[in-house]
Amino acid sequence: MKLNYFKSRLFLRYMSSYLLVLLIPLICLTLLIYKNAASNLRSEIEQSHLNQLLQAETIVNSHMKQLGSISSYAAYDERLARYRLNDPYYVLEANEALKHYKATSPIIEDMLLYYRGDNRIFSTEGMNTLEVFSQTFTFRNWSADSIIEDLNDLQYATMRPADQFNRKPGFNQSMLAYLVPITPNSPTPHGTLLYVIRESELTGLIASILGNYQGSSYIVDSEGQILAANSNREEALSSQELQRLATLEPGIHNLSVSGVDHSVVSVKSNQNSWQYVTLMPSAQFFGNVLHIRTFIILLFSAVVVLGGLFALLLARRQYHPILNLFEYANSRFREGEPATGTLSSGNELERIRSTLQEYSDRADLQEPYARNHLLLMLLRHGNVSSLPAKLLHTLDVSFSRNRHFAMLISKRDAAEEAGFALEWQTMQQLLFEVEFPEYGARVYSVELPKPDQIALIVSYNKLVTMDEQRQLHGIVQAAHDHLHDIYQLHPVIGVGGCYDDPDRLNQSFVEACSAYESRLSPGGGTISYFGKLSAAGDEACWMPKNVLMMLDQSLKQGNREVAEQTVREAVEYLQKPGLSVKFVRYMSVDMVNTIVKTALESGVAHVGAKLPNQVAFASLDELYRHCMHLVAHVCDQVEWKEEKEAHTLMDQILAYMDDHYMDHTLSLEEISFKFDISMSYFSRSFKEKMGINFVQYIWKKRMAAVITELTTTNDPLKDIIQRVGYLDTPNFIRRFKKETGHTPGQYRKLFSGNDGESVT
């Protein structure tokens, strides 16, 4: 048989694998070259930024040193003495002196002199009272009162961050204020020099550092305040990030700022501890290595052409063994289904996979189901000792440790969105078996019918070095932290009692459910221990609350064994010496009321007919017999009701699927969320009831609908396929031919009785 290899999807994939063998080393080498080029470019840019920052730092330091010198000279200048400023004869001479000092430094916009305690302040433009000064000399974020207070109280030279300054109408610029007490370095300064400096004098030094790159440059003081900034884009920094910049070690850093990786270059002044910083997003380094891309494209083109020819020769030589395997799988594919013997597109791969999948499904689906079913039965009925050791070993379940208990875990809120259902299902599978070696514990997860709940079975050995109560709490907290850290869940957890015998796991599970139901804040991630529930009611001698809660929970689950054990414990409590007849009677009624109330809440029928004719009982034996009779009736009814509801629910789901199978969005996740049922539990239950899985059932329904449309209408094939919910028309046609042996067009001509003129 002459084969057209290019019609085989498997052959094309086989040939592609050879191409990948050639391309992967090339990709790795190319990425290495590309990253190396970007890294070299980054190093050059960062070093350039560092050099320019050092230069800016040197210039600013020289300016600040010059301001310090001016302050020293002005402090001892007789022309600026207090008595001269107050003398009209010398005031003009003092004004000329200030103008002279202002002209000495290129960064000074204005210079003011104030003697502490005085009501006047002197500037290059003349003398003003503090009242007039407060009205004409204004900063946006520095009030007039604060200015006067700083002029009188400041002990050390201080640079204020850039602020909007308004000296006269229409004059509104960003300025820095530098205050120097005089005499400098004196413990008792008698005056203050105030220098007003344009922010542009400092930003001009750092404006050109980034060049054409996006980013920001800052001059930050030791307290994390931005003195001056130059930014090519709007970039808001939090106070914490500013403080981080102020404490950076000098040099080049790679930091995350506002969630984005940045290249940060920092220089710190030894003179005043100011930090000079540039921030630039790191992604720009890779975006600028453009010449490497052209080389990569040319290299890829050449390798793909030559490699394609080489891969074709190898693929044809190696494909024949795969073809032989396909023919074998085709003959064994399914009993009663004839082999086509043809090499259709992708058909050989599907047949090989389908043959192997039959065995894989048994291992992947039935074994986990059997294991979960076993653990679920242990939670409901106990009796671990009656199970064959070989079965436990096969299912990889062990109860060799000497202490055992159960936990019930629920999501934060049972009304979670549908999108979370798949993540919750995945979490259950990954959580099947977890070890906590520090506590000597092994944990098994058990999937429950409710989609938002799972149970954990914990077995552990008591540690000599740790109190058992502390060990128990450590295991529970470790499970909680595991769910929180790995799966980002904040679960609600109910914890049952610990027992030496694993046969009592069913009782521990009922206790865990009771603890869960008693939680004070549902959905808040709380942990409730059954052992910590209050053992007494409002009266010190009243029936323990945990006994009644156990009775209520065991009846709701239909767990007759635990319910009867709880009734025995309750009757034993009533037999305690010292209890008055009055309290015994009332507690008896309380216990019966609990049974009746739970029965009514669970929808148990005919419970009234099982009640005694009189409330008071002649003896505790009579009470015991009546309660046991009620417990047996309620548990039998609950179990029967659960089975009936399960069948009814499955019937409802089938009806829903029959009504909506043409909807292309129909899925396991949608149905599980809509009917509030575990996804995997529904999948297994559906296959048990119908004999086929969910996907196969929907396919058969759609196939039947397409066949009906083909044989009764002349509608185009594409419209028919999309109308029944199947969007991939070519794939549907392949599967249709595999099922029927004919294409849809051929099938319409053979069985419709018309000419099939509209088939497309």
C-alpha positions in Angstrom: 0.0 0.0 0.0 1.4 3.3 -1.1 1.1 5.8 1.8 0.8 9.6 1.6 2.8 10.4 4.7 1.7 14.1 4.8 -1.9 13.1 5.4 -0.8 11.5 8.7 -0.8 13.9 11.6 1.4 11.4 13.5 4.0 11.5 10.8 4.0 15.3 10.8 4.5 15.3 14.5 7.2 12.7 14.2 9.0 14.9 11.7 8.5 18.0 13.9 10.3 16.2 16.7 13.5 16.1 14.6 13.1 19.8 13.9 12.8 20.5 17.6 16.0 18.5 18.3 17.7 21.0 15.9 15.9 24.1 17.0 16.2 23.7 20.8 20.0 24.1 21.0 19.7 27.0 18.5 17.1 28.7 20.7 19.2 28.2 23.8 22.3 29.6 22.0 20.3 32.5 20.6 18.8 33.4 23.9 22.3 33.3 25.5 23.6 35.7 22.9 20.6 38.0 23.2 20.8 38.1 27.0 24.5 38.6 26.9 24.1 41.6 24.6 21.4 43.0 26.8 23.5 42.4 29.9 26.5 44.2 28.4 24.3 47.1 27.3 22.8 47.3 30.8 26.3 47.3 32.4 27.4 50.2 30.1 24.2 52.2 30.8 24.4 51.6 34.6 28.0 52.6 34.7 27.3 55.7 32.8 24.5 56.6 35.2 26.9 56.0 38.1 29.6 58.3 36.7 27.1 61.0 36.0 25.6 60.7 39.5 29.0 61.0 41.0 29.6 64.1 38.9 26.2 65.6 40.0 27.0 64.7 43.7 30.4 66.5 43.4 28.8 69.7 42.0 26.0 69.8 44.6 28.4 69.2 47.4 30.5 72.1 46.1 27.4 74.3 46.0 26.4 73.3 49.6 29.9 73.8 50.8 29.9 77.3 49.2 26.6 78.1 51.0 28.2 77.0 54.3 31.1 79.4 53.6 28.7 82.2 52.8 26.9 81.6 56.0 30.1 81.7 58.0 31.2 85.0 56.4 27.8 86.6 56.8 27.6 85.6 60.5 30.7 87.6 61.2 30.1 90.5 58.8 29.8 93.8 60.6 27.6 95.2 57.9 25.0 92.6 58.8 25.1 93.1 62.5 21.7 93.4 64.3 22.3 97.0 65.3 23.2 98.0 61.8 20.1 96.5 60.4 18.0 98.5 62.8 19.8 101.8 61.9 18.4 103.5 58.8 21.9 104.9 58.1 23.5 101.5 57.6 20.5 99.6 56.2 21.5 100.3 52.6 25.0 99.0 53.3 23.6 95.8 54.8 21.4 95.4 51.7 24.4 95.7 49.4 26.2 93.1 51.5 23.4 90.5 51.1 23.3 91.1 47.4 27.0 90.6 47.3 26.7 87.2 49.1 23.8 86.2 46.8 25.8 86.9 43.7 28.6 84.7 45.1 26.6 81.5 44.5 24.9 80.7 41.1 22.2 78.6 42.8 20.8 81.3 45.2 17.5 82.8 44.0 17.0 84.9 47.2 18.7 85.3 50.5 17.1 86.4 53.8 18.5 87.2 57.2 16.5 87.0 60.4 17.6 87.6 64.0 15.7 85.5 66.5 13.1 87.3 68.6 13.0 90.2 66.1 9.8 91.3 64.4 11.6 92.1 61.2 13.3 90.0 58.5 15.9 91.4 56.0 16.3 90.3 52.4 18.1 91.5 49.2 15.0 93.5 48.4 14.8 95.3 51.8 13.4 94.9 55.2 9.8 93.6 56.0 7.9 93.0 59.2 7.0 89.4 59.9 3.4 90.2 59.2 4.2 91.5 55.7 6.7 88.7 55.2 4.0 86.0 56.0 1.7 87.5 53.4 4.2 87.8 50.6 6.6 84.9 51.2 4.5 81.7 50.9 5.1 78.0 50.2 2.3 75.6 49.4 3.3 73.0 52.1 5.2 75.2 54.5 2.9 77.5 56.4 3.8 81.0 57.5 3.7 80.0 61.2 6.0 77.0 60.5 8.4 79.3 58.7 8.7 81.7 61.6 8.9 78.9 64.1 11.8 77.3 62.1 13.6 80.6 61.8 13.5 81.0 65.6 14.1 77.4 66.8 16.2 75.6 64.2 19.5 74.4 65.6 21.0 72.7 62.5 21.3 73.5 58.8 18.2 72.0 57.1 17.2 71.6 53.5 13.5 71.5 52.8 12.1 69.5 49.8 11.1 71.3 46.7 7.8 73.2 47.1 5.7 75.6 45.1 6.9 79.2 46.1 4.9 82.4 45.6 6.8 85.7 46.3 4.6 88.0 44.2 1.5 87.7 42.0 2.2 85.6 39.0 5.5 84.3 40.4 4.9 80.7 41.2 7.9 78.3 40.9 9.3 75.2 42.6 11.9 76.2 45.1 13.9 74.6 47.9 14.5 76.4 51.2 17.9 76.0 52.9 18.0 77.2 56.5 21.4 77.8 58.3 21.5 78.9 61.9 24.1 81.6 62.6 26.7 81.5 64.0 27.1 78.1 62.2 27.8 75.2 64.6 27.0 77.3 67.6 25.0 75.7 70.4 23.1 79.0 70.9 22.4 80.5 67.4 21.1 84.1 67.4 19.8 84.2 63.9 19.0 82.3 60.7 20.0 82.6 57.1 17.3 81.4 54.6 18.4 80.6 51.1 15.8 80.2 48.4 17.1 77.9 45.7 15.4 77.0 42.4 14.6 73.3 42.1 15.8 73.5 38.5 19.3 74.3 39.7 19.5 70.7 41.2 17.3 68.9 38.6 19.4 70.4 35.8 22.3 68.4 37.1 20.3 65.1 36.9 18.0 65.8 34.0 20.3 64.4 31.3 21.4 61.3 33.1 18.7 58.9 31.8 18.9 60.3 28.2 16.3 58.7 26.0 15.4 56.0 28.5 12.3 56.1 30.6 12.7 56.4 34.3 13.3 58.8 37.2 16.2 60.6 38.9 16.0 61.7 42.5 18.0 63.6 45.2 16.7 62.1 48.5 17.8 63.4 52.0 18.6 61.1 54.8 15.0 61.0 56.1 13.7 59.7 52.8 12.3 63.1 51.5 12.7 63.9 47.8 14.6 67.2 47.6 14.6 67.3 43.8 13.3 64.9 41.1 13.4 64.5 37.4 11.0 62.0 35.8 10.3 61.0 32.2 7.1 59.4 33.3 4.7 59.6 36.1 6.0 57.3 38.9 4.5 57.6 42.4 6.7 56.2 45.1 5.4 55.2 48.5 7.0 56.5 51.7 8.3 53.0 52.4 10.0 52.9 48.9 11.4 56.3 49.4 12.9 55.3 52.7 14.3 52.2 51.0 16.0 54.4 48.4 17.4 56.6 51.2 19.1 53.6 52.9 20.5 52.0 49.8 24.2 51.2 49.7 26.0 53.2 47.0 26.3 51.2 43.8 24.1 49.4 41.3 21.0 47.4 42.4 18.1 45.4 40.9 14.9 46.2 42.8 11.2 45.8 42.4 9.5 49.2 42.6 5.7 49.3 42.5 5.7 45.6 41.3 8.1 46.3 38.3 11.7 45.3 38.1 14.0 48.4 38.0 17.7 49.0 37.6 18.6 51.4 40.4 21.9 53.3 40.6 22.7 55.0 43.8 25.4 57.4 45.0 25.6 58.7 48.6 27.2 62.0 49.7 29.6 61.8 52.6 29.1 65.5 53.2 25.4 65.6 54.0 24.2 61.9 53.6 22.0 62.8 50.6 21.2 60.0 48.2 21.4 60.5 44.4 19.3 57.8 42.7 18.2 56.8 39.2 15.4 54.3 38.5 14.9 52.7 35.1 12.6 49.8 34.2 14.8 46.8 33.4 12.7 45.7 30.4 14.2 48.6 28.4 17.5 46.9 28.2 16.1 44.0 26.2 14.0 46.2 24.0 17.1 48.1 22.7 19.1 45.2 21.4 17.4 45.4 17.9 20.4 44.4 15.8 20.4 41.0 17.4 16.9 40.3 16.3 17.8 40.5 12.6 20.6 38.0 13.1 18.2 35.6 14.9 15.6 35.8 12.1 18.2 35.0 9.4 19.7 32.2 11.4 16.3 30.6 12.1 15.3 30.8 8.5 18.4 29.0 7.3 18.2 26.3 10.0 14.5 25.6 9.4 15.0 25.1 5.7 18.0 22.8 6.1 16.6 21.1 9.1 13.2 20.5 7.5 14.8 18.5 4.7 16.9 16.5 7.1 13.9 15.8 9.4 11.8 14.6 6.5 14.4 12.0 5.6 14.7 10.7 9.1 11.0 10.7 9.8 10.2 8.6 6.7 12.8 6.1 7.8 11.6 5.8 11.4 7.9 6.0 10.8 7.3 2.4 9.7 7.6 0.9 13.2 5.0 3.4 14.4 2.8 2.3 11.5 3.1 -1.3 12.5 2.1 -0.4 16.0 -0.9 1.4 14.7 -2.1 -1.6 12.7 -1.8 -3.7 15.8 -3.7 -1.2 17.9 -6.3 -0.9 15.2 -7.0 -4.6 15.3 -7.3 -4.6 19.1 -9.1 -1.3 19.4 -12.5 -2.4 20.5 -14.2 -5.8 20.3 -16.9 -5.9 17.7 -15.7 -2.7 15.9 -14.2 -3.4 12.5 -10.7 -2.1 11.7 -10.7 0.5 8.9 -7.2 -0.5 7.7 -6.8 3.0 6.3 -4.3 5.8 7.2 -6.6 8.7 7.8 -5.4 12.0 9.3 -4.4 11.4 12.9 -6.3 8.1 13.0 -3.3 5.9 13.9 -2.4 8.1 16.9 -5.9 8.0 18.2 -6.1 4.2 17.9 -2.8 3.7 19.7 -3.8 6.0 22.5 -7.3 4.6 22.8 -5.9 1.1 23.2 -3.5 2.1 25.9 -6.0 4.5 27.5 -8.3 1.6 28.4 -5.7 0.3 30.8 -4.6 3.7 32.0 -8.2 4.6 32.9 -8.5 1.6 35.2 -5.4 2.7 37.1 -6.1 6.4 37.1 -9.9 6.3 37.7 -10.9 3.1 39.4 -8.0 2.8 41.9 -8.4 6.3 43.3 -12.1 5.8 43.4 -11.7 2.5 45.3 -9.3 4.1 47.7 -11.6 7.1 48.3 -14.6 4.8 48.7 -12.7 2.7 51.2 -11.8 5.7 53.3 -15.3 7.1 53.0 -16.7 3.8 54.3 -14.3 3.9 57.2 -15.5 7.3 58.2 -19.1 6.1 58.1 -18.8 2.6 59.6 -15.3 2.2 61.0 -14.2 -1.5 61.1 -10.7 -1.0 59.8 -9.6 -4.3 61.4 -12.0 -6.3 59.3 -10.3 -5.1 56.0 -7.8 -7.5 54.4 -4.2 -6.2 54.8 -3.6 -6.9 51.1 -6.4 -4.5 50.1 -5.0 -1.8 52.3 -1.5 -2.4 50.9 -2.8 -2.3 47.3 -4.5 0.9 47.8 -1.5 2.4 49.6 -3.4 3.0 52.9 -1.8 2.2 56.3 -3.0 2.6 59.8 0.1 1.3 61.5 0.4 4.3 63.8 -1.1 4.2 67.3 -3.4 7.3 67.3 -6.1 8.3 64.8 -8.6 11.1 64.3 -10.7 12.7 61.6 -11.1 16.3 60.4 -13.8 18.0 58.3 -12.6 20.8 56.1 -14.7 23.3 54.2 -13.9 26.3 51.9 -14.3 29.8 53.3 -17.8 30.1 51.8 -19.9 27.3 50.3 -21.3 29.8 47.8 -18.0 30.2 45.9 -17.9 31.1 42.3 -18.0 28.3 39.7 -14.5 29.0 38.4 -13.0 27.8 41.7 -14.6 24.3 41.5 -11.8 22.9 39.3 -9.1 24.3 41.6 -10.8 22.8 44.6 -11.0 19.4 42.8 -7.3 19.5 41.9 -6.4 20.4 45.4 -8.3 17.3 46.7 -6.3 15.1 44.4 -2.9 16.6 45.3 -3.8 16.4 49.0 -4.5 12.7 48.9 -1.5 11.7 51.1 0.6 14.2 53.1 3.3 13.6 55.7 4.1 15.8 58.6 7.3 14.2 59.8 7.9 16.7 62.6 4.8 15.4 64.2 5.1 11.7 63.1 1.8 12.1 61.2 0.3 10.8 57.9 -2.8 12.5 56.5 -5.2 11.0 53.9 -7.9 13.2 52.2 -11.4 11.8 51.6 -13.6 13.3 49.0 -17.2 13.9 50.3 -20.3 14.2 48.2 -20.6 17.9 49.0 -18.4 19.8 46.5 -17.1 22.3 49.1 -16.0 19.8 51.8 -13.4 17.2 52.3 -12.4 15.0 55.2 -8.9 14.2 56.5 -7.9 11.0 58.3 -4.9 11.5 60.4 -2.7 8.7 61.9 0.2 9.6 64.1 2.6 8.2 66.8 2.8 9.9 70.1 6.1 11.7 70.5 8.0 11.3 73.7 9.4 14.9 73.4 6.0 16.6 73.0 2.8 16.7 75.0 0.1 14.9 73.0 -2.4 17.8 73.1 0.3 20.1 71.7 1.2 17.5 69.1 -2.5 17.2 68.0 -2.8 21.0 67.7 0.5 21.1 65.8 -0.8 18.5 63.2 -4.1 20.4 62.7 -2.3 23.7 62.4 0.2 22.2 59.9 -2.7 20.9 57.8 -4.3 24.4 58.0 -1.0 26.1 57.0 -0.5 23.6 54.2 -3.9 24.5 52.7 -3.2 28.2 53.1 0.4 28.3 51.9 0.1 25.8 49.0 -3.5 26.3 47.8 -4.2 29.8 49.1 -7.3 28.6 51.1 -8.7 29.9 54.4 -10.5 26.8 55.5 -13.0 26.1 58.2 -11.9 23.0 60.1 -13.7 20.7 62.6 -11.5 18.3 64.5 -12.8 15.0 66.1 -11.4 13.2 69.1 -8.3 11.0 69.0 -8.5 7.2 69.5 -6.1 4.3 69.7 -8.3 2.1 67.6 -8.8 3.1 63.9 -12.1 1.3 64.1 -13.4 4.4 65.9 -12.7 6.7 63.0 -16.4 6.9 62.3 -17.0 8.3 65.7 -14.2 10.7 65.3 -15.7 11.9 62.0 -19.1 12.5 63.6 -17.3 14.4 66.3 -15.5 16.5 63.7 -18.8 17.2 62.0 -20.2 18.3 65.3 -17.2 20.6 66.0 -17.6 22.0 62.5 -21.3 22.8 63.0 -20.5 24.5 66.3 -18.0 27.0 64.9 -18.6 30.6 66.0 -17.7 32.4 62.8 -18.4 30.4 59.6 -16.1 31.2 56.7 -13.5 32.9 58.8 -10.8 30.2 58.7 -11.5 28.9 62.2 -10.5 25.6 63.8 -13.0 24.0 66.1 -12.0 21.0 68.4 -14.7 18.6 69.6 -12.7 18.1 72.8 -12.9 21.8 73.6 -16.7 22.0 73.3 -18.3 22.8 76.5 -19.1 19.6 78.4 -21.9 21.1 80.4 -25.0 23.1 79.9 -26.3 26.1 81.8 -26.6 23.9 84.9 -23.5 22.1 86.2 -25.3 18.8 86.3 -27.1 19.0 82.9 -26.6 16.7 79.9 -23.2 17.5 78.2 -23.7 19.5 75.1 -21.1 17.5 73.1 -23.2 14.3 73.7 -26.3 16.0 72.2 -24.3 17.4 69.3 -22.8 13.9 68.6 -26.3 12.5 68.7 -27.6 15.1 66.3 -24.7 14.8 63.8 -24.7 11.0 63.8 -28.4 10.9 63.0 -28.0 13.4 60.2 -25.4 11.1 58.7 -27.5 8.0 59.3 -24.6 6.5 61.3 -26.5 4.1 63.5 -23.5 2.7 65.2 -22.3 6.0 66.5 -25.8 7.2 67.3 -26.5 4.1 69.4 -23.1 4.5 71.2 -24.0 8.1 72.0 -27.4 7.1 73.4 -25.6 4.6 75.7 -23.2 7.3 76.9 -26.2 9.6 77.5 -28.0 7.0 79.6 -24.9 6.2 81.5 -24.6 9.9 82.3 -28.2 9.9 83.6 -27.2 7.0 85.9 -24.7 9.1 87.7 -25.2 9.3 91.5 -26.4 12.6 92.8 -28.7 13.6 89.9 -32.2 14.5 91.1 -35.2 12.7 89.5 -36.4 16.1 88.3 -33.2 16.8 86.3 -33.1 13.2 85.0 -36.7 13.5 83.6 -36.0 16.9 82.0 -32.7 15.6 80.5 -34.5 12.6 79.2 -37.0 14.8 77.4 -34.1 16.9 76.1 -32.5 13.8 74.6 -35.7 12.6 73.0 -36.4 16.1 71.7 -32.9 16.1 70.0 -33.7 12.9 68.2 -37.1 14.1 67.1 -35.8 17.5 66.1 -33.0 16.0 64.0 -35.5 13.6 62.4 -37.8 16.4 61.4 -34.9 18.5 60.0 -33.8 15.5 58.0 -37.2 14.9 56.5 -37.8 11.6 58.2 -41.4 10.4 57.7 -43.7 8.9 60.3 -41.5 9.9 63.2 -44.6 10.8 65.2 -45.9 7.2 65.1 -42.6 6.0 66.7 -42.9 8.4 69.7 -44.1 7.0 73.1 -47.5 7.9 74.3 -46.2 9.6 77.4 -43.3 12.0 77.9 -42.2 10.6 81.3 -40.5 7.2 81.3 -40.9 4.6 84.1 -37.2 3.8 84.1 -33.9 4.6 82.3 -34.2 1.1 80.7 -37.5 2.2 79.1 -35.9 5.4 78.0 -33.0 3.5 76.5 -35.3 1.1 74.5 -37.4 3.9 73.1 -34.4 6.0 72.1 -32.8 3.0 70.4 -36.0 2.3 68.6 -36.2 5.9 67.4 -32.5 5.9 66.4 -32.9 2.8 64.3 -35.9 4.2 62.5 -34.3 7.6 61.9 -31.0 6.1 60.6 -32.8 3.7 58.3 -34.9 6.5 56.9 -32.0 8.9 56.4 -30.0 6.2 54.6 -33.0 5.4 52.4 -33.6 9.1 51.8 -30.0 9.6 50.8 -30.1 6.8 48.3 -33.4 8.0 46.9 -32.1 11.6 46.6 -29.0 10.4 44.9 -31.1 8.6 42.2 -33.5 11.5 42.0 -30.5 13.9 41.6 -29.0 11.8 38.8 -32.4 11.7 37.1 -32.6 15.5 37.3 -29.0 15.8 35.9 -29.8 13.5 33.0 -32.9 15.5 32.2 -30.9 18.7 32.3 -28.3 17.1 30.0 -31.0 15.9 27.6 -32.4 19.5 27.4 -29.0 21.3 27.1 -26.7 18.9 25.2 -26.7 21.2 22.2 -25.1 23.9 24.3 -21.4 23.9 23.5 -20.6 25.3 27.1 -22.0 22.2 28.8 -19.3 20.6 30.9 -18.6 18.6 34.1 -17.7 21.8 35.9 -21.0 23.6 35.0 -23.2 20.7 36.1 -21.2 20.1 39.3 -21.7 23.8 40.3 -25.3 23.9 39.2 -26.4 20.8 41.2 -23.9 21.4 44.1 -22.2 18.0 43.7 -18.5 17.0 43.7 -17.2 16.9 40.1 -15.4 13.6 40.4 -18.2 12.1 42.5 -20.7 13.0 39.7 -18.4 11.6 37.0 -18.1 8.3 38.7 -21.8 8.1 39.6 -22.8 9.0 36.1 -20.6 6.2 34.6 -22.0 3.7 37.1 -25.6 4.6 36.2 -25.2 4.9 32.4 -22.3 2.6 31.6 -20.5 5.3 29.7 -18.8 8.5 30.8 -20.1 12.1 30.5 -18.2 13.0 27.3 -19.3 9.8 25.5 -23.0 10.4 26.5 -23.0 14.0 25.1 -21.3 12.8 21.9 -23.9 10.1 21.3 -26.7 12.6 21.9 -25.2 15.0 19.4 -24.5 12.3 16.9 -28.1 11.2 17.1 -29.3 14.8 16.6 -27.0 15.2 13.6 -28.2 12.0 12.0 -31.8 13.1 12.4 -31.0 16.5 10.9 -29.1 14.9 8.0 -31.9 12.5 7.1 -34.8 14.9 7.5 -33.5 18.3 6.3 -31.4 19.8 3.6 -29.6 22.3 6.0 -25.9 22.8 5.4 -23.8 20.4 7.4 -21.8 23.1 9.1 -25.0 24.7 10.4 -26.3 21.3 11.7 -23.0 20.6 13.5 -22.9 24.0 15.2 -26.5 23.8 16.1 -26.0 20.7 18.2 -23.1 22.3 20.1 -20.0 21.0 18.2 -17.8 23.9 17.1 -14.9 22.0 15.5 -16.5 20.9 12.2 -13.5 19.0 10.7 -12.9 17.0 13.8 -16.6 16.1 14.0 -16.5 14.9 10.4 -13.5 12.6 11.2 -15.2 11.2 14.3 -18.5 10.8 12.4 -16.7 8.7 9.7 -15.0 6.6 12.3 -18.4 5.9 14.0 -20.5 5.2 10.8 -17.9 4.4 8.1 -19.2 7.3 6.0 -18.8 11.0 5.8 -21.9 13.1 6.7 -22.4 13.9 3.0 -22.3 10.2 2.0 -24.5 9.3 5.0 -27.2 11.8 3.8 -27.1 10.5 0.3 -27.5 6.9 1.4 -30.2 7.3 4.1 -32.0 10.5 3.6 -33.9 9.7 0.4 -33.1 13.1 -1.1 -30.3 14.4 -3.3 -28.3 16.1 -0.5 -27.9 19.3 -2.5 -27.3 21.5 0.5 -24.5 19.5 2.1 -21.5 21.7 2.6 
